[in-house]
Amino acid sequence: MSFLDTCQLYVSASGMIDDASAGAAAFFGLAPGALQGQLLLDRFDASSRDHLRALWRRWSEASAESGGPCEHALTALRADGSRMPSLGIFRLACDGEAGRFVLRLQPLADQPAPSGTQLPESFHDPLTGLPNRRGARELIEASLQMGVQAAESVTVVCIDLDNFRSINEGYGHDVAEEVLRCVGARLRQRALGLGRVCRSAGDEFLVIRRGSSSEEETRRLVPQLMRWIQEPIEVGGETLIVTASVGVATHDCAAGSFDALMQRAGYAMSRAKRLGRNTWYFASRDPIPRLQHQALKTRLYRALEQGRLALHYQPIVDLRTGEVRAFEALMRWHDEQLGEVSPAQFIPVAEESGLMGALGAWSLEQACRQSASWLATHGATMPIAVNISAVQLQRGEFEEELLRILQEFSVQPGMLELEVTESALIHDSAHLAGLSLRLRELGVGVAIDDFGTGYSNLLYLKHFHPSKLKIDRSFVRTIASTDEDRAIVRAVIDLAHAIGARVVAEGVESGDVVRMLGELGCDEAQGYHFARPCAAQHLSAWLARARPGKALAPMA
């Protein structure tokens, strides 16, 4: 092989090698075609990289007419680790795109120099051949820089494969890697001309776009990307279908940065996961919550450790008698710096950070302690409903922990009810069906919360045997004026009664809704019409008016 063969590279404004001459692959010791799609920086040493970055900065505003050719000494890194001192001859590409150039390399030695040092950390992922997270940083920063003068924006589409761990565990590491290679190749081939594709983490891919394209165009692209990913993958004699949760973030080049874009895209992807996966979320240009995941996790951990969390209680009322049948325990957190932090903000952080087990155990303990206190002080036997997450239910020690808490506070199982969201049921339906049966045999009630907002799968209702269905407030609040919602609520009530479960309507805020629920045969309700959630001490006076063994009157 002669190193005097022509080595010419065609480089995009973002630093990606779009094309290469026939001799370029041999020059770098790579297979034909292997250079396309790589970052140019990946093929040179640190000093050469600095010169290349300076060149981009100098030519970011240049046109083909104003940017003359120039030369610079570079050290190329070959695939075997050897180094080739070279003369780089640069010229702007004739298509006129700012920053796009052609690089011709002429070796300054007959043979490459052996290197006793390890190759620097690569900008590319060896499994898929795509740029890795370091490569993505270079692409985004170059795109931001090149887009400033044209008042353009950069969009990052963050793609996270759903439940990819199950492929690894169920089919093995080799099949999982082949799936990643296939997804990477599919995205790179199909997104050609639409954006640059990277693999930023294990099962996370990025598509990076620069230009003046509208938000509407991006919204059309994302569902298309998701459809490409969902196409069947044939591997190891198996046909697999994968889905993805996708987050999209856009930032003006003039004010953008890699960290800001990735933070916003990651936030959007997390929102997509919380929406049920296999969907996407577009992060607006408004600032995302000022307290990010890690900081919120740290403060939540300290709040749990230092006893700064609290449970508030909202009554659940029998619609036939008007009596309070139970209380729902709702977690509250008042932070000394942040003020009231919404559960909608800190519960997802707890689930993603591994804190949900400790948080769930704390809420069960507090609810049982309160139940024991009410019984001892007022003789009140009021069941308390506690929200349980999917993460908590899947912990192997959950049943043992629950029994320990009941025994520790001498609480009868009938005084406790567990509320589980629909989304929790789809993760491990066989395990949860058995768990539900054992809990009912023990005497602990199990309710499905927010019914109607998830999958509403009749099969899991058949196997899960809930004691209650709680109809989500989104259907309840308009039943007095909307025929469709009224029909849905009636259908849920009939369904629940058919399987022997009671029905609770959430978010009741008016007397008209109460009357309509009564006419439809709903059993129980809760909402601001009856009472807002409040701390346990505010209920003491009301509980004291009830005599042991007597039904409790409605709250004032």
Secondary structure in CASP SS format (residue, H / E / C, confidence):
PFRMAT SS
TARGET T0000
AUTHOR 0000-0000-0000
METHOD secondary structure of the structure
MODEL  1
M C 1.00
S C 1.00
F C 1.00
L C 1.00
D C 1.00
T C 1.00
C E 1.00
Q E 1.00
L E 1.00
Y E 1.00
V E 1.00
S C 1.00
A C 1.00
S C 1.00
G C 1.00
M E 1.00
I E 1.00
D E 1.00
D E 1.00
A E 1.00
S C 1.00
A H 1.00
G H 1.00
A H 1.00
A H 1.00
A H 1.00
F H 1.00
F H 1.00
G C 1.00
L C 1.00
A C 1.00
P C 1.00
G C 1.00
A C 1.00
L C 1.00
Q C 1.00
G C 1.00
Q C 1.00
L E 1.00
L H 1.00
L H 1.00
D H 1.00
R H 1.00
F E 1.00
D C 1.00
A H 1.00
S H 1.00
S H 1.00
R H 1.00
D H 1.00
H H 1.00
L H 1.00
R H 1.00
A H 1.00
L H 1.00
W H 1.00
R H 1.00
R H 1.00
W H 1.00
S C 1.00
E C 1.00
A C 1.00
S C 1.00
A C 1.00
E C 1.00
S C 1.00
G C 1.00
G C 1.00
P C 1.00
C E 1.00
E E 1.00
H E 1.00
A E 1.00
L E 1.00
T E 1.00
A E 1.00
L E 1.00
R C 1.00
A C 1.00
D C 1.00
G C 1.00
S C 1.00
R E 1.00
M E 1.00
P E 1.00
S E 1.00
L E 1.00
G E 1.00
I E 1.00
F E 1.00
R E 1.00
L E 1.00
A C 1.00
C C 1.00
D C 1.00
G C 1.00
E C 1.00
A C 1.00
G C 1.00
R C 1.00
F E 1.00
V E 1.00
L E 1.00
R E 1.00
L E 1.00
Q E 1.00
P E 1.00
L C 1.00
A C 1.00
D C 1.00
Q C 1.00
P C 1.00
A E 1.00
P C 1.00
S C 1.00
G C 1.00
T C 1.00
Q C 1.00
L C 1.00
P C 1.00
E C 1.00
S C 1.00
F C 1.00
H E 1.00
D C 1.00
P C 1.00
L C 1.00
T C 1.00
G C 1.00
L C 1.00
P E 1.00
N C 1.00
R H 1.00
R H 1.00
G H 1.00
A H 1.00
R H 1.00
E H 1.00
L H 1.00
I H 1.00
E H 1.00
A H 1.00
S H 1.00
L H 1.00
Q H 1.00
M H 1.00
G H 1.00
V C 1.00
Q C 1.00
A C 1.00
A C 1.00
E C 1.00
S E 1.00
V E 1.00
T E 1.00
V E 1.00
V E 1.00
C E 1.00
I E 1.00
D E 1.00
L E 1.00
D C 1.00
N C 1.00
F H 1.00
R H 1.00
S H 1.00
I H 1.00
N H 1.00
E H 1.00
G H 1.00
Y H 1.00
G C 1.00
H H 1.00
D H 1.00
V H 1.00
A H 1.00
E H 1.00
E H 1.00
V H 1.00
L H 1.00
R H 1.00
C H 1.00
V H 1.00
G H 1.00
A H 1.00
R H 1.00
L H 1.00
R H 1.00
Q H 1.00
R H 1.00
A C 1.00
L C 1.00
G C 1.00
L C 1.00
G C 1.00
R E 1.00
V E 1.00
C E 1.00
R E 1.00
S E 1.00
A E 1.00
G C 1.00
D C 1.00
E E 1.00
F E 1.00
L E 1.00
V E 1.00
I E 1.00
R E 1.00
R E 1.00
G E 1.00
S C 1.00
S C 1.00
S C 1.00
E H 1.00
E H 1.00
E H 1.00
T H 1.00
R H 1.00
R H 1.00
L H 1.00
V H 1.00
P H 1.00
Q H 1.00
L H 1.00
M H 1.00
R H 1.00
W H 1.00
I H 1.00
Q H 1.00
E C 1.00
P C 1.00
I E 1.00
E E 1.00
V E 1.00
G C 1.00
G C 1.00
E E 1.00
T E 1.00
L E 1.00
I C 1.00
V C 1.00
T C 1.00
A E 1.00
S E 1.00
V E 1.00
G E 1.00
V E 1.00
A E 1.00
T E 1.00
H E 1.00
D E 1.00
C H 1.00
A H 1.00
A H 1.00
G C 1.00
S C 1.00
F H 1.00
D H 1.00
A H 1.00
L H 1.00
M H 1.00
Q H 1.00
R H 1.00
A H 1.00
G H 1.00
Y H 1.00
A H 1.00
M H 1.00
S H 1.00
R H 1.00
A H 1.00
K H 1.00
R H 1.00
L C 1.00
G C 1.00
R C 1.00
N C 1.00
T C 1.00
W E 1.00
Y E 1.00
F E 1.00
A C 1.00
S C 1.00
R C 1.00
D C 1.00
P C 1.00
I C 1.00
P C 1.00
R C 1.00
L C 1.00
Q C 1.00
H H 1.00
Q H 1.00
A H 1.00
L H 1.00
K H 1.00
T H 1.00
R H 1.00
L H 1.00
Y H 1.00
R H 1.00
A H 1.00
L H 1.00
E H 1.00
Q C 1.00
G C 1.00
R C 1.00
L E 1.00
A E 1.00
L E 1.00
H E 1.00
Y E 1.00
Q E 1.00
P E 1.00
I E 1.00
V E 1.00
D E 1.00
L C 1.00
R C 1.00
T C 1.00
G C 1.00
E C 1.00
V E 1.00
R E 1.00
A E 1.00
F E 1.00
E E 1.00
A E 1.00
L E 1.00
M E 1.00
R E 1.00
W E 1.00
H E 1.00
D E 1.00
E C 1.00
Q C 1.00
L C 1.00
G E 1.00
E E 1.00
V E 1.00
S C 1.00
P H 1.00
A H 1.00
Q H 1.00
F H 1.00
I H 1.00
P H 1.00
V H 1.00
A H 1.00
E H 1.00
E H 1.00
S C 1.00
G C 1.00
L C 1.00
M H 1.00
G H 1.00
A H 1.00
L H 1.00
G H 1.00
A H 1.00
W H 1.00
S H 1.00
L H 1.00
E H 1.00
Q H 1.00
A H 1.00
C H 1.00
R H 1.00
Q H 1.00
S H 1.00
A H 1.00
S H 1.00
W H 1.00
L H 1.00
A H 1.00
T H 1.00
H H 1.00
G C 1.00
A C 1.00
T C 1.00
M C 1.00
P C 1.00
I E 1.00
A E 1.00
V E 1.00
N E 1.00
I E 1.00
S C 1.00
A H 1.00
V H 1.00
Q H 1.00
L H 1.00
Q C 1.00
R C 1.00
G C 1.00
E C 1.00
F H 1.00
E H 1.00
E H 1.00
E H 1.00
L H 1.00
L H 1.00
R H 1.00
I H 1.00
L H 1.00
Q H 1.00
E H 1.00
F C 1.00
S C 1.00
V C 1.00
Q C 1.00
P H 1.00
G H 1.00
M H 1.00
L E 1.00
E E 1.00
L E 1.00
E E 1.00
V E 1.00
T E 1.00
E H 1.00
S H 1.00
A H 1.00
L H 1.00
I C 1.00
H C 1.00
D C 1.00
S H 1.00
A H 1.00
H H 1.00
L H 1.00
A H 1.00
G H 1.00
L H 1.00
S H 1.00
L H 1.00
R H 1.00
L H 1.00
R H 1.00
E H 1.00
L H 1.00
G C 1.00
V C 1.00
G E 1.00
V E 1.00
A E 1.00
I E 1.00
D E 1.00
D E 1.00
F E 1.00
G C 1.00
T C 1.00
G C 1.00
Y C 1.00
S C 1.00
N C 1.00
L H 1.00
L H 1.00
Y H 1.00
L H 1.00
K H 1.00
H H 1.00
F H 1.00
H C 1.00
P C 1.00
S C 1.00
K E 1.00
L E 1.00
K E 1.00
I E 1.00
D C 1.00
R H 1.00
S H 1.00
F H 1.00
V H 1.00
R C 1.00
T C 1.00
I C 1.00
A C 1.00
S C 1.00
T C 1.00
D H 1.00
E H 1.00
D H 1.00
R H 1.00
A H 1.00
I H 1.00
V H 1.00
R H 1.00
A H 1.00
V H 1.00
I H 1.00
D H 1.00
L H 1.00
A H 1.00
H H 1.00
A H 1.00
I C 1.00
G C 1.00
A C 1.00
R E 1.00
V E 1.00
V E 1.00
A E 1.00
E C 1.00
G C 1.00
V C 1.00
E C 1.00
S C 1.00
G H 1.00
D H 1.00
V H 1.00
V H 1.00
R H 1.00
M H 1.00
L H 1.00
G H 1.00
E H 1.00
L H 1.00
G C 1.00
C C 1.00
D C 1.00
E E 1.00
A E 1.00
Q C 1.00
G C 1.00
Y C 1.00
H C 1.00
F C 1.00
A C 1.00
R C 1.00
P C 1.00
C E 1.00
A E 1.00
A H 1.00
Q H 1.00
H H 1.00
L H 1.00
S H 1.00
A H 1.00
W H 1.00
L H 1.00
A H 1.00
R C 1.00
A C 1.00
R C 1.00
P C 1.00
G C 1.00
K C 1.00
A C 1.00
L C 1.00
A C 1.00
P C 1.00
M C 1.00
A C 1.00
END
